[in-house]
Amino acid sequence: MKTIALFGTSADPPTVGHQTILRWLSHHYDRVIVWASDNPFKQHQTPLPDRTQMLQLAITDIKLPCNNISLHPELSDRRTLITVNKVKHKWEEADLSLVIGSDILPQITSWYRIEELLTQVKVLIIPRLGYGIKETDLASLTQIGGKFAIATLNAPQVSSSTYRVQKDSGLVTPSVREYILQKNLYNATIEDKQKKIKTNSKLKQTANYKSESLADFKVGVDNVIFSVDTAYNRVLVLLRKRNDEPFNNYWSLPGTLVRQGESLTDAAYRTLAEKIQVDNLYLEQLYSFGDPGRDPRENSDSFGVRYLSVSYFALVRYEAAKIINQSNYGVSWYKVTEIPKLAFDHNEIFKYGWNRLKNKLQYSPIAFDVLPKEFTLNEVYQLYCTILGENFSDYSNFRSRLLKLGFLSDTRVKISRGAGRPASLYKFDSKAFAPLKDKPLLFI
């Protein structure tokens, strides 16, 4: 029977540490299957297609005889069980080992349908410096039927997050580094930027001017305001139509320049309050967008005022949010699947916010900031279905998993809404959730 190591990784970006692990796996297994994936516990910096391409480059950079390693993007799924089912369908008789780092070991018991997953794979634990393997975690894995082995390898203390913080070009392979530079990912290192300047005549002409002049910024806030409409199974985003230049008559995200003495968050709330009336909402800072030239008002010849956008995303329920009519501009809800070409770089900001919302919903209780104070479990389920898609989970598994987490309290009140039996009303218990706040959870 052939042995196959299954190695899924965020690859954001893949590092020389990933290569070290792949080389070891190549020498200990008949085949190594690799894919890039969206980890629901993480907030990814780059889209999945870019991470998949970088992972392929990193694999290609591994020298022979490691020719039993192959990338399979079609296996990528946020749920490992679904990936493994795909593998079992393709390699029916193989002996499968799922590769995880020792930093992941404490999380694995909370994975989606973990007991079923462990009937199909063994777990191979890769020790990572700084993340000791605890006997209690191994005991928990064994208690739910897990079989495991510990690799005779100490992976180097190199991680994707280390690269994103330090921008040390030595942490990634030359091919991956070149891809990052070409795509302008992770705010390329000073060294890489200098190399790019030397090969770009236009930048070369202005490089000295840029390095000696400090940018004069105006700071704005742009809000990606999502509303979830469970009645019609749709998610919408609020847009406003501009009535002045630049981008006159274009739709854009609601935004504002920050006022004197005003905090960024206050500006975000002010913009939101000027557009809609709503009682329950979730609001979070998203990302900062400040590339040169993102706003046509910037004078690229004299390097005048730059426009920095600090973006936020918000979530409300459609039926609970009312648009405030104002005569000087149009405001409207658009389906997230039907977004027009927006002003400035607002399409990019929207996509960033949409990905953050879907990821955030899977590991944090933001849904309960949006729902009424008392709600049924079906109302929670419908909100998740509308945002993540109807196939994200069946109701019984969703209900069971949510109640096991222990932060919903039953009010002992039942309510009838339409046909069917009366349903119990629940409340979100913030005190019960407090001890879990900093732990890796997967709500679904």
N, C-alpha and C positions, 0 to 999 in steps of 0.2 A: 504494500500500500504506500502510495506517495505521500510525503509529508509536505504541507504547504503552510507557510507563515503568512498571516494576514496583517499587513502594516498600513493602517489608516492614520493620516496625520493632517493637521491644519495647514502645514507647509506655508507659513505666513511670516517670513519665507522659509524654504528648506535650507538647512545649514550643514556645515561639515559634520555636525553631530548626527544628523540624520544619515549621512553617508557612512559614518562609522558603524551605526546600527545595521544598515543594509548590508554592509560587507560581512559582518558577523553572521547575519541571518543567511546570507548566500552560501556560507561555508557549512551551515548546520541543517539546512533544509533542502529538499529537492527543488522547491520552487518558492519564490517570494512574490506575493501579490501586493501591489501598492496602489493607493489612491489618495487623493486630496479630498477633504471633507469639511463641512460646516459643523463646528463643535458648538452645541447649544449652551455650553458653559462659558464660551468666549465671545468677544466682540472682534470680528475679523477686520483687518486693515485694508485688505484688497479683495476683489471679487474672486469667486471660485475658479473661473477659467484662467486667470493669471496665476493663481497658486498651483493649478494643475500643470500649466506650461513650465513653471519654474521647477516643479518636482520632476518633470521629464528631463529637463536639462541637468538637474543634479544627478539623476540616475545615469544619464549618458556620460557624465564626467567620471563615473566610477570605472576604473580600468578593468579589463578582462583579467582573470577568468570569471568575474561576477556576471555571467551572461544568463543566469536563471532568474533575474529580477525583471519584472514587467509591470508597467503602469496600466491600470484599468479604470478609467474615469467613469465608466458605466456603473461601477459598484458604489459610487459615492452616494451616501444618504446620511441624514442627521441621526438616524437610528441604526445602530450597529446590527441589530437583529435582521433588519431588512437587507443589509449588505451581505450578511452571512447566508441568508436564504438564497440570494442570487448566486453566491459562490457554490452552495450545495447543489444548486440546479445545474451549474456548469461543470463542476468537478465532484461527481456524486460519491465516488469511493475514496476520496482523499481524507487523510488525517489532518485536521485543521487546528492550528494554534493561533490564537488572537494575541497580538503583541501590544502590550501597554507599558508605559513608564511607571516607575514606582511612585511618581507624583499623582498618577491617576488611580492607583490602587484604593485609596480611601473613598473614591467616588463610585466605584464600579457597582456596589450593591444597590445604588439608587438608579441605575440605568433602566431604561424601558424594557419591561418583561425580561429581566435579567435571568430568572430561573430557566426560562425557555431557551435563552441564548446559551446558557452554560451546558445544556444537554447536547449542543452541537459543536462546541469548541473547547479546547484546553486554553488556559491562559498562560502566556509567557510574559513574565515580569522582567523588564529591563531596569536594573538599579541605576538611579541617577544621584549624583553627588548632591547632598543637601536634602535628599528625600529618603530617609531611612525606611526600610520595610518593617512594619510593626507586626508582631505576632497576633495582635488583636484583629488587625485587618485581614490577615491570612485566615484566622479562625472564622471571621464573618463570611469570607468567601467560601470556605469549606462548608459552613452550615447551610448555605443555599445551593449546595451541590456542585460547587466549582472545583475543578482539578487544575492544578497550577504547577509551573516550573519557574525557576529563577535563572536567568541567563548568567553565564560566567563571563560577564562583560560589565565593566563600569563605563557607562556612556560619559563622554566629556561634558564638563559643566558649560555647555553651549546651548543656547535656546534661541528660538525665533524672537522672543521678547528682548533678549540681550542684544540682538542685532538691531532691533527697532529703536532701542534706547541709545546704544553706543555708536551705531552706524560704522562698526569696525568691518571694513571690507574683507578682512581675513577670515571672517566667520562664515562666509558663503563661497561657493566655487566661482571661478572666473565667468562661466557661462551665466550663472544666476545673477552675478553682480552686473554683468553687461545688460541683462534683461531688465533689472531694476533701474538701471540708468536710462535705458531707452524709453521705458514706460514712466519714468519719473515717479517711482514708487518710494514710499517711506521717507520722503525728503532726503534725497541722495546725500552722501557724505560730502564734506568740503573738498576732499581729495578728488572724488568723482566729478563734482561740479567743475573743478578746475580743469580736469581732463576734457570735459564736455565743452568748456569755453574755448579751449585750444583748437578744437575741431569744428567749431561753429563760428564762421567769420562775423556774422551779425552780432553775436554775443561778445566776440572778442573786441569789437569796436567800442563797446560800452562797458566792458568789464571794470576798467579802472574807475570810471565815473560811478558805477554802482557801489564799488567797495569803499569809496571815500564819502558817499552821501548817505545821510540817514533819511529813511522814508518818512513822509508826513502822512499819518493815517487818520481816516475817519472810520469810526467803528459803528457798524450796524448790527441789528439782530434780525434774522429771518426765521420764521416759524413754519415747520411742516406740521400742520394740524390735521390729524386723521380723525374721522368719525366712522364708527362701526354700526352698520344698519343690519341687524339680525333678521328683521322682517323680510327683507329682500335679498339677504345673503350677499352683501356688497360692502366694500370698504371705500370710503371717499376721502379726498383731500381738499382742503379749502384753498381756493385761488382768488386773487384779485386782479382786475384788469387795469393796467396802467393807463393814465391819461396825460402823460408828459414824457419828454425825452430823458434819457435814452429808452428805447424799446416802447415807444408810444403804441397803444392798442394791443400790446402783448399781455398775456396772462403771466402772473408771477406769484411767488409765495408772499404771504403777508409779511411785511417787514417795516423797520423804522431805524433811524439813526438814534444812537444813545444820547440822551440829554445830559446836560451838565449836572453832576451830582447824582446821577441815576445809575443803579447797578445793572448789570447785564440781565439778570433774572427779572428785575422789575420792568425793564424795557420789554422783555418777552411777554410778561403778564399784561402789560399795558396794551401791546399790539393785539394780543388775544382778546382782551376785554373790549377793544374798539371794534372787533369784527363779530363776535358771537357772545351770547348770554348762555351760561351753563353753570351748574352747581358742582357737579362731580367731574374732575378731569385729572389726567396725569401729565406732568410737564417735566422734561429733562433736557439738559444741555447736550447737544449732539456732537458738533465738530466745528472747527474754525476753518474758513475758506478765505485765503488771502493771496493767491497767486497773482503775480503782476499781470495786468491786462484783463483781469476778470470783469472789470467795469470800464466801459468806453470813456467814462469821464476822466479816467487817469490819462495824463499827458505822457505818453511813452517817450517822447523826445526829451522832455526836460525833467522827467521823473517827478511830477507834481504829486498831488494828493492821491494816495492809495485808499481803496475801500475794502476794509476787512469785515467779513461777515462771520459773526458767531451765531451758529444755528442752534435751534431748539426743535424738539419734536413733542407734540402733545397728542393725547388720545382722549376722545369723548364718545359718548353714545349719540347717534344721529337724532334719535327721538327726544333727547334731553337738551340738544343744542339749538339755539335760535339765532339765525343770522341777523345782525343789526343793519338795517337799511340806511345807507348814507348816499346822498345824491352825487357826491363828487367822484365816486368810483364804484364799479361793479364788483360784487363778491358772490362767489358761487361754489358749490360742491362739485367736484369732478370724480368719477370713478378712477381708482388707481390704475386701472387697465386702459384708461383712455386719456392719459395726460397729453396735452398739446405741447408744442415747442414753447418753452418758457423763456422769459427774459434772463439775461446774465447767465450764470451757471446754475440756475435753480433746478434744472432737470437732474443735475448731479447731486445737489443737496437733497432733493426729493428721494432719489434712489438710495442714498445713504440712510435717510430717515426710515424708509420702508424696510430695509434690511435690518436696521436696529430694532424696529418695533417687533418684527417677527422673531428675532432672536431673544429679545428681552422678555417676551411673553412666555417663553418656555422655561425660564429659570427664576423669574421674579414675580411678585404679586401685584403687578401693575393693574391687572384686570379689576381688582377690588377697589382701586381708587376711582374707577369709572362706573362700576355697578351701583345700584341703590344700596342704602345701608343694610337692608335685608333683601335676600335674593334666593332663588332656588338654584340647585345644582345644574338643572337643565339650562337656566339662563347663562350660567358661567360657560357651560359646554357650547352653547350656541355662539357666544362671543368668540371662543377659541376657533370653532369651526369656520366662522365667517372670515377670520384673519388668516388662519393657517391652512384652510381647505378642509373639506368634509372628511377626507381620508386620514386625517392626522391621528385619530384614535377612535375606537368604538366607545360608546357612552359608559358601559359598565366598567371597563378598565380605567377610563378617565375618572369616574366617580370614586372608585375604590382607591386609586392612587392619591387623589386629592384629599380624601378623608383621612388616609393613613398619615399624612403630613402633620395633622393635629392642630392646625391653626384656624379651622372653621368650627364655630360653635352653633349647635342646633338650638333654635329659639323655641322649639316645641310647638310652634304655630304652623298650621297647614293652610294652604291656599289653593283654590281652584282657578285655573286659567284655561278656559276652553275645555275640550273633551279630555277624558282621562281621569285618573285618580288624583285627589289632592296631593300637592307636593309640599315638603317641609321647607321652611324658610331658615336660612343660615345667616350668620354674621361673620365677618373677618375679625379674628382676635389678634390684634397687633402685639399684645403682651406675649401670647403663645408663640408668635412668629419671631419675636426678638432674638431668642437664642439661636434661631436658624439663619439669621440674616446674613452672616458671613460664611455660611457653609454652602458647599456646592450642591444645589438641589436641581431636580428636573421635575417640573410640575406635571409633565405629560409623558 
